[in-house]
Amino acid sequence: MRDVQAAPGTPLTSAGTPEGEPARTKTRRVAVLAAVAAFVLAADVVSKALVVAHLRPDQPVHLLGDVLMLWLTRNPGAAFSVGTGETIVFTAIALAVVVYIARTARKLYSVGWAVALGLLLGGAMGNLGDRIFRAPGLFRGNVVDWIAVTKYYPIFNLADSAIVCGGILTVILAMRGYHLDGTRGELSSGSRDSGTQTGNQADTGAESAGR
């Protein structure tokens, strides 16, 4: 009994842990999510500022021949230049992703999911900033892309990379049975939307918002 006894006056759960421990655990996981998102957003904003200041669209910098280049482009649409006339739609999707992940954070007790959602959130916010603040206008801005891997792959940026990594991590966590609440294993039918579905919805929306 001494091993599970808390400080005098502290309520215990049925598992013998202090009642406030789950709240503290969730707070730490949300802090991880926020830190990852902030790091991705800062890296994306700084890299785009440097690229815009020092690169010209018609003068790519060849780091490894035609395999790896720094190539400034401005993309009004989604990946592979799809939907170039629907910039406002992708802005709305990005906003929806940010709101969805913020709401999902209330259920978060898993470090893995905190990192995955932080990558998705930071990437979505990075490109959303371009949509809001860059030319040609508010909520219609073009996303700055600058990383070219061969001439046959679409040019992307750090926010796109974070979204892809977050999506991959989401799939891995879902396949291995890790859930937002920190548990592992098969979900009951009544709570199935808190695991794989949450990750898949966030990933799908962030991919659309990413470009």
Secondary structure as UniProt FT lines:
FT   HELIX           2..4
FT   TURN            8..9
FT   TURN            14..15
FT   TURN            19..20
FT   HELIX           21..54
FT   TURN            57..58
FT   STRAND          61..64
FT   TURN            65..67
FT   STRAND          68..75
FT   HELIX           79..81
FT   TURN            82..85
FT   HELIX           87..104
FT   HELIX           105..107
FT   HELIX           111..133
FT   TURN            135..136
FT   TURN            138..139
FT   STRAND          143..149
FT   TURN            151..152
FT   HELIX           158..175
FT   TURN            176..177
FT   TURN            180..181
FT   HELIX           189..194
FT   HELIX           196..210
//
